[in-house]
């Protein structure tokens, strides 16, 4: 932890050292944010997650309770509102976009475009996969990294020049940074394995995990969903071999 803190401060110092025209207040604030990113408590992580989820909800149309998408998700998720001591809440965004995300406070959002693409078993695997990201602490790590990245941008914004002007315009992008941050291969493997077990415990055929990932692989590497959930084709192959 101490090494990470010193590394961050060293990176920040590169942004502001050797420059007379620096907003020292903003630079100091950035340094404080960087230290906070390293030291974020579980309560702070959940609060940041809840704020991000609230912002995202405000930017999207949430399916009403009587909506077919909402009823379908409720039917699939009602048994899973409590997992490993954590509480989860599930909602649908009415949009043709194919996506899903989870927040560290237990927020899980599924896009209706993804629901159109998947049958119930495949969708349940995706739900289990997102739950796995929360249970395994992957989203917590993303929040800390996104917060630290925001602090670095503040450090850049302290420079009173064109670079600073660009950085200032990005300070409010914490939510976007968090939602688009990519999981590592190790984290994806852990979440896939969790989703597979999630499927089996729910009484669904585990092969649905493979078919769900193969469907996602048809989206192409430039699709937004794959920016945070990489290599579904390779992941499908790994699970297929595992099931054999």
Residue, then its C-alpha position, 0 to 999 in steps of 0.5 A: x500500500x505504501x509503495x502504491x501511494x509513493x508511486x502515485x505521488x511520484x507520477x503526480x509530481x511529474x505533472x507539476x514539478x518544474x513549472x512556475x504556472x501551477x494552480x497549487x490549490x488544485x495540485x494539492x487537491x489532486x494529491x489528496x485525492x490520490x492518497x484517498x484512492x489508495x486508502x478508500x474504505x469499504x464504506x467510501x467505495x460503496x458510496x462512490x459506487x452508489x453515486x455512480x449508479x445513481x448518475x447512470x440511472x439518471x442518464x437511462x430509461x429504467x423499465x417500469x415494474x410492469x414492463x415485460x423486460x422488468x418482469x423477466x429480470x425479476x423472475x430470474x433475479x428474485x432468488x439472488x437478491x442476497x449473495x454471500x452476505x451482500x445485497x443486490x438490486x437489479x434493473x433494466x435499461x430500456x435501450x437496444x444497446x447490448x451491455x450490463x454492469x455491476x457496482x460495488x454496492x450491489x447495483x446490477x443493470x442489464x440493458x434490454x438489448x442484451x436481454x433480446x440477445x439471450x435466452x433465460x439460461x444465458x441471461x442468468x449466466x451474465x447475471x451470475x458473472x456480474x454478481x461474481x465481479x462484485x463478490x470477488x472485489x473486482x468492481x472495488x478495484x475499478x473504483x480505486x483505479x478510476x478515482x486515482x485516474x481522476x486525481x491524476x487528471x486534477x494534477x494535469x488540470x493544475x497546469x495553467x496551459x492547454x494540457x490543463x484546459x483539456x484535463x479540466x474538461x474531464x474532471x467530471x468523467x469519473x462515472x464514465x471512467x469507471x463504467x468503461x474500465x476493463x477487467x483483467x483476464x484473471x478477473x474475467x476468468x473468476x467472474x466466468x467461473x462464478x457465473x458457471x457455478x451460479x447457473x448450476x446452482x440455479x438448476x440451469x444447464x452449464x452449457x448456456x455459459x458457453x453459448x452466451x459468450x459465443x453470442x457476445x463474441x459475434x459483436x466484434x472487438x470494437x463493441x462497447x460491452x467488450x471494452x470492459x469484458x474482453x475476449x468472449x470467444x477465448x472465454x467460451x472456448x475455455x469454459x467449453x473445454x472445462x465442461x468437457 
